[in-house]
């Protein structure tokens, strides 16, 4: 495991990952032990409940809190979709009620075309779909 001190950041980690990939000629995935919880979904259920619990008006508010909530909501969706993307196909086949393609498209929209995101729809997904999906993925706290 590669250990990073607080003097290093994610840019250093990704730079090292890239250099290792060039040297080894295969994909390398460096995961810092401090962020492994995020990869396994630690805290996602709580984050969704908190965000949704503040309500749609707070989420859409033109205020610093509203902007933080919207960024958080988008990030939650990206995290969930990223975890789902890495699942084996037999798991996805066994859970055919989940629209895996739509989930991946949602992630791509939020990550790459964020100027086209309707935050009301993001909130609706957080409220209606994501809690059940976290259960399917085994990411409930």
Contact map, one row per residue, 1 for C-alpha under 8 A:
111000000000000000000000000000000000000000000000000000000000000000000000000000000000000000000000000000000000000000000000000000000000000000000
111100000000000000000000000001010000000000000000000000000000000000000000000000000000000000000000000000000000000000000000000000000000000000000
111110000000000000000000000000010000000000000000000000000000000000000000000000000000000000000000000000000000000000000000000000000000000000000
011111111000000000000000000000010000000000000000000000000000000000000000000000000000000000000000000000000000000000000000000000000000000000000
001111110000000000000000000000000000000000000000000000000000000000000000000000000000000000000000000000000000000000000000000000000000000000000
000111111000000000000000000000000000000000000000000000000000000000000000000000000000000000000000000000000000000000000000000000000000000000000
000111111000000000000000000000000000000000000000000000000000000000000000000000000000000000000000000000000000000000000000000000000000000000000
000111111101100000000000000000000000000000000000000000000000000000000000000000000000000000000000000000000000000000000000000000000000000000000
000101111111100000000000000000000000000000000000000000000000000000000000000000000000000000000000000000000000000000000000000000000000000000000
000000011111110000000000000000000000000000000000000000000000000000000000000000000000000000000000000000000000000000000000000000000000000000000
000000001111111000000000000000000000000000000000000000000000000000000000000000000000000000000000000000000000000000000000000000000000000000000
000000011111111100000000000000000000000000000000000000000000000000000000000000000000000000000000000000000000000000000000000000000000000000000
000000011111111110000000000001000000000000000000000000000000000000000000000000000000000000000000000000000000000000000000000000000000000000000
000000000111111111000000000001000000000000000000000000000000000000000000000000000000000000000000000000000000000000000000000000000000000000000
000000000011111111100000000000000000000000000000000000000000000000000000000000000000000000000000000000000000000000000000000000000000000000000
000000000001111111110000000000000000000000000000000000000000000000000000000000000000000000000000000000000000000000000000000000000000000000000
000000000000111111111000000111000000000000000000000000000000000000000000000000000000000000000000000000000000000000000000000000000000000000000
000000000000011111111100000100000000000000000000000000000000000000000000000000000000000000000000000000000000000000000000000000000000000000000
000000000000001111111110000000000000000000000000000000000000000000000000000000000000000000000000000000000000000000000000000000000000000000000
000000000000000111111111100100000000000000000000000000000000000000000000000000000000000000000000000000000000000000000000000000000000000000000
000000000000000011111111111100000000000000000000000000000000000000000000000000000000000000000000000000000000000000000000000000000000000000000
000000000000000001111111110000000000000000000000000000000000000000000000000000000000000000000000000000000000000000000000000000000000000000000
000000000000000000111111100000000000000000000000000000000000000000000000000000000000000000000000000000000000000000000000000000000000000000000
000000000000000000011111110000000000000000000000000000000000000000000000000000000000000000000000000000000000000000000000000000000000000000000
000000000000000000011111111000000000000000000000000000000000000000000000000000000000000000000000000000000000000000000000000000000000000000000
000000000000000000001101111100000000000000000000000000000000000000000000000000000000000000000000000000000000000000000000000000000000000000000
000000000000000000001000111110000000000000000000000000000000000000000000000000000000000000000000000000000000000000000000000000000000000000000
000000000000000011011000011111000000000000000000000000000000000000000000000000000000000000000000000000000000000000000000000000000000000000000
000000000000000010000000001111100000000000000000000000000000000000000000000000000000000000000000000000000000000000000000000000000000000000000
010000000000110010000000000111110000000000000000000000000000000000000000000000000000000000000000000000000000000000000000000000000000000000000
000000000000000000000000000011111011000000000000000000000000000000000000000000000000000000000000000000000000000000000000000000000000000000000
011100000000000000000000000001111111000000000000000000000000000000000000000000000000000000000000000000000000000000000000000000000000000000000
000000000000000000000000000000111111000000000000000000000000000000000000000000000000000000000000000000000000000000000000000000000000000000000
000000000000000000000000000000011111100000000000000000000000000000000000000000000000000000000000000000000000000000000000000000000000000000000
000000000000000000000000000000111111111000000000000000000000000000000000000000000000000000000000000000000000000000000000000000000000000000000
000000000000000000000000000000111111111100000000000000000000000000000000000000000000000000000000000000000000000000000000000000000000000000000
000000000000000000000000000000000111111111000000000000000000000000000000000000000000000000000000000000000000000000000000000000000000000000000
000000000000000000000000000000000011111111100000000000000000000000000000000000000000000000000000000000000000000000000000000000000000000000000
000000000000000000000000000000000011111111000000000000000000000000000000000000100010000000000000000000000000000000000000000000000000000000000
000000000000000000000000000000000001111111000000000000000000000000000000000000000010000000000000000000000000000000000000000000000000000000100
000000000000000000000000000000000000111111110000000000000000000000000000000000110000000000000000000000000000000000000000000000000000000000111
000000000000000000000000000000000000111111111000000000000000000000000000000000000000000000000000000000000000000000000000000000000000000000111
000000000000000000000000000000000000010011111110000000000000000000000000000000000000000000000000000000000000000000000000000000000000000000001
000000000000000000000000000000000000000011111111000000000000000000000000000100000000000000000000000000000000000000000000000000000000000000111
000000000000000000000000000000000000000001111111100000000000000000000000000000000000000000000000000000000000000000000000000000000010010000111
000000000000000000000000000000000000000000111111110000000000000000000000000000000000000000000000000000000000000000000000000000000000000000001
000000000000000000000000000000000000000000111111111000000000000000000000000100000000000000000000000000000000000000000000000000000000000000000
000000000000000000000000000000000000000000011111111100000000000000000000100100000000000000000000000000000000000000000000000001100110000000000
000000000000000000000000000000000000000000001111111110000000000000000000000000000000000000000000000000000000000000000000000000000000000000000
000000000000000000000000000000000000000000000111111111000000000000000000000000000000000000000000000000000000000000000000000000000000000000000
000000000000000000000000000000000000000000000011111111100010000000001001100000000000000000000000000000000000000000000000000000000000000000000
000000000000000000000000000000000000000000000001111111110010000000000000000000000000000000000000000000000000000000000000001001100000000000000
000000000000000000000000000000000000000000000000111111100000000000000000000000000000000000000000000000000000000000000000000000000000000000000
000000000000000000000000000000000000000000000000011111110110000000000000000000000000000000000000000000000000000000000000000000000000000000000
000000000000000000000000000000000000000000000000001111111110000000000000000000000000000000000000000000000000000000000000000000000000000000000
000000000000000000000000000000000000000000000000000101111111000000000000000000000000000000000000000000000000000000000001001000000000000000000
000000000000000000000000000000000000000000000000000000111111100000000000000000000000000000000000000000000000000000000000000000000000000000000
000000000000000000000000000000000000000000000000000001111111100011001000000000000000000000000000000000000000000000000000000000000000000000000
000000000000000000000000000000000000000000000000001101111111100011101100000000000000000000000000000000000000000000000000001000000000000000000
000000000000000000000000000000000000000000000000000000011111110001100100000000000000000000000000000000000000000000000011000000000000000000000
000000000000000000000000000000000000000000000000000000001111111011100000000000000000000000000000000000000000000000000000000000000000000000000
000000000000000000000000000000000000000000000000000000000001111101100000000000000000000000000000000000000000000000000000000000000000000000000
000000000000000000000000000000000000000000000000000000000000111111100000000000000000000000000000000000000000000000000000000000000000000000000
000000000000000000000000000000000000000000000000000000000000011111110000000000000000000000000000000000000000000000000000000000000000000000000
000000000000000000000000000000000000000000000000000000000110101111111000000000000000000000000000000000000000000000000000000000000000000000000
000000000000000000000000000000000000000000000000000000000111111111111100000000000000000000000000000000000000000000000000000000000000000000000
000000000000000000000000000000000000000000000000000000000011111111111110000000000000000000000000000000000000000000000000000000000000000000000
000000000000000000000000000000000000000000000000000000000000000111111111000000000000000000000000000000000000000000000000000000000000000000000
000000000000000000000000000000000000000000000000001000000110000011111111100000000000000000000000000000000000000000000000000000000000000000000
000000000000000000000000000000000000000000000000000000000011000001111111110000000000000000000000000000000000000000000010000000000000000000000
000000000000000000000000000000000000000000000000000000000000000000111111111000000000000000000000000000000000000000000000000000000000000000000
000000000000000000000000000000000000000000000000001000000000000000011111111100000000000000000000000000000000000000000000000000000000000000000
000000000000000000000000000000000000000000000001001000000000000000001111111110000000000000000000000000000000000000000000011001000000000000000
000000000000000000000000000000000000000000000000000000000000000000000111111111000000000000000000000000000000010000000000010000000000000000000
000000000000000000000000000000000000000000000000000000000000000000000011111111100000000000000000000000000000000000000000000000000000000000000
000000000000000000000000000000000000000000010011000000000000000000000001111111110000000000000000000000000000000000000000000000000000000000000
000000000000000000000000000000000000000000000000000000000000000000000000111111111000000000000000000000000110000000000000000001000100000000000
000000000000000000000000000000000000000000000000000000000000000000000000011111111100000000000000000000000010011000000000000000000000000000000
000000000000000000000000000000000000001010000000000000000000000000000000001111111110000000000000000000000000000000000000000000000000000000000
000000000000000000000000000000000000000010000000000000000000000000000000000111111111000000000000000000000000000000000000000000000000010000000
000000000000000000000000000000000000000000000000000000000000000000000000000011111111100000000000000000110110000000000000000000000000000000000
000000000000000000000000000000000000000000000000000000000000000000000000000001111111110000000000000000010010000000000000000000000000000000000
000000000000000000000000000000000000001100000000000000000000000000000000000000111111111000000000000000000000000000000000000000000000000000000
000000000000000000000000000000000000000000000000000000000000000000000000000000011111111000000000000100000000000000000000000000000000000010000
000000000000000000000000000000000000000000000000000000000000000000000000000000001111111000000000000100010000000000000000000000000000000000000
000000000000000000000000000000000000000000000000000000000000000000000000000000000111111100000000000000000000000000000000000000000000000000000
000000000000000000000000000000000000000000000000000000000000000000000000000000000011111110110000000000000000000000000000000000000000000000000
000000000000000000000000000000000000000000000000000000000000000000000000000000000000011111110000000000000000000000000000000000000000000000000
000000000000000000000000000000000000000000000000000000000000000000000000000000000000001111111000000000000000000000000000000000000000000000000
000000000000000000000000000000000000000000000000000000000000000000000000000000000000000111111100000000000000000000000000000000000000000000000
000000000000000000000000000000000000000000000000000000000000000000000000000000000000001111111110000000000000000000000000000000000000000000000
000000000000000000000000000000000000000000000000000000000000000000000000000000000000001111111111010100000000000000000000000000000000000000000
000000000000000000000000000000000000000000000000000000000000000000000000000000000000000011111111000000000000000000000000000000000000000000000
000000000000000000000000000000000000000000000000000000000000000000000000000000000000000001111111000000000000000000000000000000000000000000000
000000000000000000000000000000000000000000000000000000000000000000000000000000000000000000111111110000000000000000000000000000000000000100000
000000000000000000000000000000000000000000000000000000000000000000000000000000000000000000011111111000000000000000000000000000000000000000000
000000000000000000000000000000000000000000000000000000000000000000000000000000000000000000000011111000000000000000000000000000000000000000000
000000000000000000000000000000000000000000000000000000000000000000000000000000000000000000010011111100000000000000000000000000000000100000000
000000000000000000000000000000000000000000000000000000000000000000000000000000000000000000000001111111100000000000000000000000000000000000000
000000000000000000000000000000000000000000000000000000000000000000000000000000000001100000010000011111110000000000000000000000000000000000000
000000000000000000000000000000000000000000000000000000000000000000000000000000000000000000000000001111111000000000000000000000000000000000000
000000000000000000000000000000000000000000000000000000000000000000000000000000000000000000000000001111111100000000000000000000000000000000000
000000000000000000000000000000000000000000000000000000000000000000000000000000001000000000000000001111111110000000000000000000000000000000000
000000000000000000000000000000000000000000000000000000000000000000000000000000001100100000000000000111111111000000000000000000000000000000000
000000000000000000000000000000000000000000000000000000000000000000000000000000000000000000000000000011111111100000000000000000000000000000000
000000000000000000000000000000000000000000000000000000000000000000000000000010001000000000000000000001111111110000000000000000000000000000000
000000000000000000000000000000000000000000000000000000000000000000000000000011001100000000000000000000111111111000000000000000000000000000000
000000000000000000000000000000000000000000000000000000000000000000000000000000000000000000000000000000011111111110000000000000000000000000000
000000000000000000000000000000000000000000000000000000000000000000000000000000000000000000000000000000001111111111011000000000000000000000000
000000000000000000000000000000000000000000000000000000000000000000000000010001000000000000000000000000000111111111001000000000000000000000000
000000000000000000000000000000000000000000000000000000000000000000000000000001000000000000000000000000000011111111000000000000000000000000000
000000000000000000000000000000000000000000000000000000000000000000000000000000000000000000000000000000000001111111000000000000000000000000000
000000000000000000000000000000000000000000000000000000000000000000000000000000000000000000000000000000000001111111111000000000000000000000000
000000000000000000000000000000000000000000000000000000000000000000000000000000000000000000000000000000000000111111111000000000000000000000000
000000000000000000000000000000000000000000000000000000000000000000000000000000000000000000000000000000000000000011111000000000000000000000000
000000000000000000000000000000000000000000000000000000000000000000000000000000000000000000000000000000000000100011111100000000000000000000000
000000000000000000000000000000000000000000000000000000000000000000000000000000000000000000000000000000000000110011111110010000000000000000000
000000000000000000000000000000000000000000000000000000000000000000000000000000000000000000000000000000000000000000011111110000000000000000000
000000000000000000000000000000000000000000000000000000000001000000000100000000000000000000000000000000000000000000001111111000000000000000000
000000000000000000000000000000000000000000000000000000010001000000000000000000000000000000000000000000000000000000000111111100000000000000000
000000000000000000000000000000000000000000000000000000000000000000000000000000000000000000000000000000000000000000000111111110000000000000000
000000000000000000000000000000000000000000000000000000000000000000000000110000000000000000000000000000000000000000001111111111000000000000000
000000000000000000000000000000000000000000000000000100010010000000000000100000000000000000000000000000000000000000000011111111100000000000000
000000000000000000000000000000000000000000000000000000000000000000000000000000000000000000000000000000000000000000000001111111111000000000000
000000000000000000000000000000000000000000000000000000000000000000000000000000000000000000000000000000000000000000000000111111111100000000000
000000000000000000000000000000000000000000000001000100000000000000000000100010000000000000000000000000000000000000000000011111111110000000000
000000000000000000000000000000000000000000000001000100000000000000000000000000000000000000000000000000000000000000000000001111111110000000000
000000000000000000000000000000000000000000000000000000000000000000000000000000000000000000000000000000000000000000000000000111111111000000000
000000000000000000000000000000000000000000000000000000000000000000000000000000000000000000000000000000000000000000000000000111111111100000000
000000000000000000000000000000000000000000000001000000000000000000000000000010000000000000000000000000000000000000000000000011111111110000000
000000000000000000000000000000000000000000001001000000000000000000000000000000000000000000000000000000000000000000000000000001111111111000000
000000000000000000000000000000000000000000000000000000000000000000000000000000000000000000000000000000000000000000000000000000011111111100000
000000000000000000000000000000000000000000000000000000000000000000000000000000000000000000000000010000000000000000000000000000001111111110000
000000000000000000000000000000000000000000001000000000000000000000000000000000010000000000000000000000000000000000000000000000000111111111110
000000000000000000000000000000000000000000000000000000000000000000000000000000000000000000000000000000000000000000000000000000000011111111110
000000000000000000000000000000000000000000000000000000000000000000000000000000000000000000000010000000000000000000000000000000000001111111100
000000000000000000000000000000000000000000000000000000000000000000000000000000000001000000000000000000000000000000000000000000000000111111100
000000000000000000000000000000000000000000000000000000000000000000000000000000000000000000000000000000000000000000000000000000000000011111110
000000000000000000000000000000000000000111011000000000000000000000000000000000000000000000000000000000000000000000000000000000000000011111111
000000000000000000000000000000000000000011011000000000000000000000000000000000000000000000000000000000000000000000000000000000000000011001111
000000000000000000000000000000000000000011111100000000000000000000000000000000000000000000000000000000000000000000000000000000000000000000111
